[in-house]
Each structure stands twice: as structure tokens, then as C-alpha cells.
């Protein structure tokens, strides 16, 4: 059994990219577009929020930003 490194940032970016590719295949009717856009926004936001959290200046700022993610 091999141990994989815990690289959350890379995994979130890959998830956002895979979500974008998945959304391209959605139907073009109203329902497909509506839910596709929502999925695209939510799939990409986790990587952006994580990146913002990593750019904090202090431990207190980090805890504050991390509390918004949960």
C-alpha cells in the first residue's frame, strides 16, 4: 500500500478543473444551464477560498478565515 501525499490545494484545483469539464457536457436547456452554472461556481470556489486562507498574515487571521470554510 503506497502512501499518497496530502496536497489539498492541488486536489481542489483538480476538482475545479474536472467540474468545469463535467459542466461542459450538461444539457443546454434551462435546467441544465441553471444547475450547471451553480455547480461550476461552487466547484471552483473551494479552491479559491483555500488559496485565500493560505495567504493569511497571522494565526488569528488564519483561524478566522478557516472558520468561514466549514
N, CA, C and O atoms as CSV, one atom per row, in Angstrom:
chain,resi,resn,atom,element,x,y,z
A,1,UNK,N,N,0.839,-1.173,0.000
A,1,UNK,CA,C,0.000,0.000,0.000
A,1,UNK,C,C,0.888,1.241,0.000
A,1,UNK,O,O,1.706,1.420,0.902
A,2,UNK,N,N,0.732,2.088,-0.996
A,2,UNK,CA,C,1.545,3.298,-1.064
A,2,UNK,C,C,0.821,4.453,-0.384
A,2,UNK,O,O,-0.407,4.539,-0.399
A,3,UNK,N,N,1.603,5.324,0.202
A,3,UNK,CA,C,1.053,6.482,0.904
A,3,UNK,C,C,1.073,7.675,-0.042
A,3,UNK,O,O,2.123,8.034,-0.575
A,4,UNK,N,N,-0.086,8.287,-0.249
A,4,UNK,CA,C,-0.166,9.460,-1.113
A,4,UNK,C,C,0.044,10.715,-0.281
A,4,UNK,O,O,-0.441,10.806,0.847
A,5,UNK,N,N,0.766,11.681,-0.835
A,5,UNK,CA,C,0.954,12.929,-0.083
A,5,UNK,C,C,-0.366,13.694,0.020
A,5,UNK,O,O,-1.205,13.650,-0.880
A,6,UNK,N,N,-0.521,14.384,1.123
A,6,UNK,CA,C,-1.734,15.157,1.380
A,6,UNK,C,C,-1.547,16.552,0.796
A,6,UNK,O,O,-1.035,17.446,1.469
A,7,UNK,N,N,-1.960,16.738,-0.450
A,7,UNK,CA,C,-1.812,18.012,-1.117
A,7,UNK,C,C,-3.201,18.544,-1.439
A,7,UNK,O,O,-3.701,18.376,-2.551
A,8,UNK,N,N,-3.813,19.184,-0.458
A,8,UNK,CA,C,-5.194,19.634,-0.598
A,8,UNK,C,C,-5.350,20.684,-1.688
A,8,UNK,O,O,-6.331,20.660,-2.431
A,9,UNK,N,N,-4.399,21.605,-1.795
A,9,UNK,CA,C,-4.508,22.655,-2.808
A,9,UNK,C,C,-4.558,22.068,-4.216
A,9,UNK,O,O,-5.403,22.455,-5.023
A,10,UNK,N,N,-3.664,21.145,-4.508
A,10,UNK,CA,C,-3.634,20.516,-5.826
A,10,UNK,C,C,-4.925,19.734,-6.086
A,10,UNK,O,O,-5.462,19.761,-7.193
A,11,UNK,N,N,-5.415,19.044,-5.067
A,11,UNK,CA,C,-6.647,18.275,-5.228
A,11,UNK,C,C,-7.848,19.177,-5.483
A,11,UNK,O,O,-8.721,18.839,-6.283
A,12,UNK,N,N,-7.898,20.334,-4.800
A,12,UNK,CA,C,-9.010,21.268,-5.010
A,12,UNK,C,C,-8.964,21.889,-6.403
A,12,UNK,O,O,-10.002,22.073,-7.040
A,13,UNK,N,N,-7.765,22.209,-6.873
A,13,UNK,CA,C,-7.626,22.753,-8.229
A,13,UNK,C,C,-8.035,21.702,-9.258
A,13,UNK,O,O,-8.722,22.022,-10.228
A,14,UNK,N,N,-7.624,20.467,-9.058
A,14,UNK,CA,C,-8.033,19.386,-9.968
A,14,UNK,C,C,-9.543,19.182,-9.940
A,14,UNK,O,O,-10.161,18.939,-10.977
A,15,UNK,N,N,-10.135,19.282,-8.753
A,15,UNK,CA,C,-11.585,19.142,-8.637
A,15,UNK,C,C,-12.298,20.252,-9.410
A,15,UNK,O,O,-13.286,19.995,-10.097
A,16,UNK,N,N,-11.798,21.484,-9.298
A,16,UNK,CA,C,-12.394,22.607,-10.024
A,16,UNK,C,C,-12.287,22.387,-11.533
A,16,UNK,O,O,-13.236,22.661,-12.268
A,17,UNK,N,N,-11.146,21.899,-11.992
A,17,UNK,CA,C,-10.964,21.642,-13.421
A,17,UNK,C,C,-11.883,20.519,-13.906
A,17,UNK,O,O,-12.493,20.630,-14.970
A,18,UNK,N,N,-11.981,19.451,-13.138
A,18,UNK,CA,C,-12.864,18.340,-13.516
A,18,UNK,C,C,-14.331,18.777,-13.507
A,18,UNK,O,O,-15.119,18.333,-14.341
A,19,UNK,N,N,-14.690,19.639,-12.571
A,19,UNK,CA,C,-16.055,20.158,-12.516
A,19,UNK,C,C,-16.357,20.980,-13.757
A,19,UNK,O,O,-17.443,20.868,-14.325
A,20,UNK,N,N,-15.408,21.806,-14.185
A,20,UNK,CA,C,-15.599,22.616,-15.395
A,20,UNK,C,C,-15.787,21.729,-16.626
A,20,UNK,O,O,-16.648,21.996,-17.464
A,21,UNK,N,N,-14.986,20.681,-16.728
A,21,UNK,CA,C,-15.132,19.759,-17.861
A,21,UNK,C,C,-16.474,19.032,-17.814
A,21,UNK,O,O,-17.107,18.818,-18.848
A,22,UNK,N,N,-16.901,18.659,-16.623
A,22,UNK,CA,C,-18.191,17.989,-16.472
A,22,UNK,C,C,-19.336,18.916,-16.883
A,22,UNK,O,O,-20.280,18.485,-17.544
A,23,UNK,N,N,-19.250,20.189,-16.492
A,23,UNK,CA,C,-20.329,21.142,-16.781
A,23,UNK,C,C,-20.457,21.431,-18.272
A,23,UNK,O,O,-21.527,21.834,-18.729
A,24,UNK,N,N,-19.400,21.236,-19.026
A,24,UNK,CA,C,-19.473,21.439,-20.470
A,24,UNK,C,C,-20.414,20.427,-21.128
A,24,UNK,O,O,-20.940,20.679,-22.212
A,25,UNK,N,N,-20.621,19.300,-20.479
A,25,UNK,CA,C,-21.446,18.232,-21.044
A,25,UNK,C,C,-22.916,18.333,-20.636
A,25,UNK,O,O,-23.723,17.493,-21.035
A,26,UNK,N,N,-23.274,19.346,-19.848
A,26,UNK,CA,C,-24.654,19.497,-19.392
A,26,UNK,C,C,-25.584,19.846,-20.551
A,26,UNK,O,O,-25.149,20.432,-21.543
A,27,UNK,N,N,-26.847,19.491,-20.431
A,27,UNK,CA,C,-27.819,19.876,-21.459
A,27,UNK,C,C,-27.903,21.395,-21.571
A,27,UNK,O,O,-27.591,22.115,-20.622
A,28,UNK,N,N,-28.323,21.871,-22.731
A,28,UNK,CA,C,-28.394,23.315,-22.953
A,28,UNK,C,C,-29.770,23.888,-22.629
A,28,UNK,O,O,-30.021,25.066,-22.883
A,29,UNK,N,N,-30.661,23.076,-22.075
A,29,UNK,CA,C,-31.963,23.620,-21.686
A,29,UNK,C,C,-31.822,24.433,-20.395
A,29,UNK,O,O,-30.741,24.488,-19.809
A,30,UNK,N,N,-32.904,25.057,-19.960
A,30,UNK,CA,C,-32.864,25.947,-18.800
A,30,UNK,C,C,-32.350,25.233,-17.551
A,30,UNK,O,O,-31.496,25.762,-16.839
A,31,UNK,N,N,-32.864,24.046,-17.288
A,31,UNK,CA,C,-32.476,23.318,-16.081
A,31,UNK,C,C,-31.001,22.937,-16.110
A,31,UNK,O,O,-30.304,23.093,-15.108
A,32,UNK,N,N,-30.524,22.445,-17.235
A,32,UNK,CA,C,-29.113,22.075,-17.354
A,32,UNK,C,C,-28.197,23.261,-17.174
A,32,UNK,O,O,-27.163,23.160,-16.513
A,33,UNK,N,N,-28.569,24.385,-17.756
A,33,UNK,CA,C,-27.742,25.584,-17.602
A,33,UNK,C,C,-27.778,26.109,-16.165
A,33,UNK,O,O,-26.747,26.491,-15.612
A,34,UNK,N,N,-28.960,26.124,-15.572
A,34,UNK,CA,C,-29.109,26.652,-14.210
A,34,UNK,C,C,-28.254,25.856,-13.224
A,34,UNK,O,O,-27.453,26.429,-12.486
A,35,UNK,N,N,-28.429,24.548,-13.217
A,35,UNK,CA,C,-27.671,23.723,-12.275
A,35,UNK,C,C,-26.209,23.598,-12.676
A,35,UNK,O,O,-25.342,23.457,-11.814
A,36,UNK,N,N,-25.929,23.649,-13.954
A,36,UNK,CA,C,-24.540,23.613,-14.408
A,36,UNK,C,C,-23.765,24.831,-13.942
A,36,UNK,O,O,-22.622,24.712,-13.501
A,37,UNK,N,N,-24.384,26.011,-14.037
A,37,UNK,CA,C,-23.716,27.232,-13.575
A,37,UNK,C,C,-23.498,27.184,-12.062
A,37,UNK,O,O,-22.443,27.585,-11.568
A,38,UNK,N,N,-24.486,26.698,-11.341
A,38,UNK,CA,C,-24.344,26.609,-9.886
A,38,UNK,C,C,-23.219,25.639,-9.508
A,38,UNK,O,O,-22.414,25.928,-8.622
A,39,UNK,N,N,-23.173,24.508,-10.174
A,39,UNK,CA,C,-22.125,23.521,-9.907
A,39,UNK,C,C,-20.752,24.081,-10.252
A,39,UNK,O,O,-19.785,23.849,-9.527
A,40,UNK,N,N,-20.664,24.812,-11.347
A,40,UNK,CA,C,-19.396,25.411,-11.751
A,40,UNK,C,C,-18.908,26.423,-10.722
A,40,UNK,O,O,-17.725,26.440,-10.380
A,41,UNK,N,N,-19.808,27.263,-10.226
A,41,UNK,CA,C,-19.427,28.256,-9.214
A,41,UNK,C,C,-18.991,27.589,-7.913
A,41,UNK,O,O,-17.958,27.945,-7.345
A,42,UNK,N,N,-19.765,26.635,-7.449
A,42,UNK,CA,C,-19.434,26.003,-6.170
A,42,UNK,C,C,-18.198,25.109,-6.289
A,42,UNK,O,O,-17.423,25.005,-5.339
A,43,UNK,N,N,-18.007,24.472,-7.428
A,43,UNK,CA,C,-16.830,23.620,-7.615
A,43,UNK,C,C,-15.532,24.405,-7.630
A,43,UNK,O,O,-14.503,23.916,-7.164
A,44,UNK,N,N,-15.570,25.615,-8.161
A,44,UNK,CA,C,-14.366,26.430,-8.214
A,44,UNK,C,C,-14.107,27.230,-6.958
A,44,UNK,O,O,-12.966,27.604,-6.685
A,45,UNK,N,N,-15.141,27.497,-6.192
A,45,UNK,CA,C,-14.974,28.376,-5.028
A,45,UNK,C,C,-14.140,27.738,-3.926
A,45,UNK,O,O,-13.461,28.449,-3.186
A,46,UNK,N,N,-14.174,26.434,-3.802
A,46,UNK,CA,C,-13.405,25.796,-2.723
A,46,UNK,C,C,-11.906,26.014,-2.915
A,46,UNK,O,O,-11.192,26.269,-1.945
A,47,UNK,N,N,-11.426,25.918,-4.143
A,47,UNK,CA,C,-10.002,26.148,-4.394
A,47,UNK,C,C,-9.639,27.606,-4.133
A,47,UNK,O,O,-8.578,27.890,-3.577
A,48,UNK,N,N,-10.500,28.519,-4.525
A,48,UNK,CA,C,-10.230,29.939,-4.306
A,48,UNK,C,C,-10.264,30.285,-2.825
A,48,UNK,O,O,-9.416,31.040,-2.350
A,49,UNK,N,N,-11.225,29.747,-2.090
A,49,UNK,CA,C,-11.304,30.004,-0.651
A,49,UNK,C,C,-10.097,29.430,0.081
A,49,UNK,O,O,-9.578,30.051,1.008
A,50,UNK,N,N,-9.654,28.256,-0.329
A,50,UNK,CA,C,-8.482,27.649,0.301
A,50,UNK,C,C,-7.239,28.492,0.046
A,50,UNK,O,O,-6.425,28.691,0.948
A,51,UNK,N,N,-7.091,28.990,-1.186
A,51,UNK,CA,C,-5.958,29.844,-1.509
A,51,UNK,C,C,-5.960,31.127,-0.693
A,51,UNK,O,O,-4.906,31.580,-0.247
A,52,UNK,N,N,-7.126,31.711,-0.496
A,52,UNK,CA,C,-7.222,32.924,0.312
A,52,UNK,C,C,-6.862,32.631,1.764
A,52,UNK,O,O,-6.205,33.439,2.420
A,53,UNK,N,N,-7.285,31.498,2.254
A,53,UNK,CA,C,-6.986,31.118,3.635
A,53,UNK,C,C,-5.479,30.945,3.823
A,53,UNK,O,O,-4.945,31.296,4.876
A,54,UNK,N,N,-4.797,30.413,2.828
A,54,UNK,CA,C,-3.356,30.206,2.943
A,54,UNK,C,C,-2.579,31.520,2.934
A,54,UNK,O,O,-1.440,31.563,3.401
A,55,UNK,N,N,-3.170,32.583,2.414
A,55,UNK,CA,C,-2.485,33.859,2.339
A,55,UNK,C,C,-2.653,34.715,3.575
A,55,UNK,O,O,-2.429,35.924,3.514
A,56,UNK,N,N,-3.034,34.137,4.675
A,56,UNK,CA,C,-3.258,34.917,5.894
A,56,UNK,C,C,-1.932,35.369,6.494
A,56,UNK,O,O,-0.888,34.762,6.256
A,57,UNK,N,N,-1.990,36.437,7.270
A,57,UNK,CA,C,-0.797,37.037,7.847
A,57,UNK,C,C,-0.505,36.548,9.263
A,57,UNK,O,O,0.643,36.617,9.701
A,58,UNK,N,N,-1.499,36.061,9.984
A,58,UNK,CA,C,-1.287,35.646,11.369
A,58,UNK,C,C,-2.116,34.408,11.671
A,58,UNK,O,O,-3.006,34.044,10.903
A,59,UNK,N,N,-1.821,33.766,12.790
A,59,UNK,CA,C,-2.598,32.596,13.208
A,59,UNK,C,C,-4.048,32.974,13.477
A,59,UNK,O,O,-4.966,32.218,13.160
A,60,UNK,N,N,-4.245,34.145,14.062
A,60,UNK,CA,C,-5.603,34.598,14.358
A,60,UNK,C,C,-6.389,34.825,13.054
A,60,UNK,O,O,-7.558,34.453,12.954
A,61,UNK,N,N,-5.740,35.431,12.072
A,61,UNK,CA,C,-6.380,35.653,10.783
A,61,UNK,C,C,-6.688,34.322,10.098
A,61,UNK,O,O,-7.740,34.166,9.479
A,62,UNK,N,N,-5.764,33.363,10.214
A,62,UNK,CA,C,-5.975,32.038,9.638
A,62,UNK,C,C,-7.196,31.363,10.253
A,62,UNK,O,O,-8.034,30.820,9.533
A,63,UNK,N,N,-7.303,31.394,11.582
A,63,UNK,CA,C,-8.449,30.762,12.240
A,63,UNK,C,C,-9.745,31.440,11.829
A,63,UNK,O,O,-10.763,30.773,11.648
A,64,UNK,N,N,-9.717,32.753,11.680
A,64,UNK,CA,C,-10.900,33.484,11.278
A,64,UNK,C,C,-11.349,33.082,9.879
A,64,UNK,O,O,-12.532,32.822,9.657
A,65,UNK,N,N,-10.408,33.029,8.932
A,65,UNK,CA,C,-10.765,32.656,7.560
A,65,UNK,C,C,-11.148,31.180,7.465
A,65,UNK,O,O,-12.040,30.824,6.695
A,66,UNK,N,N,-10.494,30.330,8.229
A,66,UNK,CA,C,-10.805,28.896,8.211
A,66,UNK,C,C,-12.204,28.633,8.757
A,66,UNK,O,O,-12.851,27.666,8.356
A,67,UNK,N,N,-12.668,29.464,9.648
A,67,UNK,CA,C,-13.997,29.251,10.212
A,67,UNK,C,C,-15.098,29.517,9.190
A,67,UNK,O,O,-16.205,29.000,9.338
A,68,UNK,N,N,-14.824,30.303,8.167
A,68,UNK,CA,C,-15.813,30.563,7.123
A,68,UNK,C,C,-15.970,29.392,6.178
A,68,UNK,O,O,-17.020,29.239,5.553
A,69,UNK,N,N,-14.960,28.575,6.065
A,69,UNK,CA,C,-14.971,27.482,5.093
A,69,UNK,C,C,-15.843,26.327,5.562
A,69,UNK,O,O,-16.474,25.665,4.739
A,70,UNK,N,N,-15.892,26.072,6.847
A,70,UNK,CA,C,-16.630,24.918,7.344
A,70,UNK,C,C,-18.105,25.090,7.279
A,70,UNK,O,O,-18.849,24.190,7.668
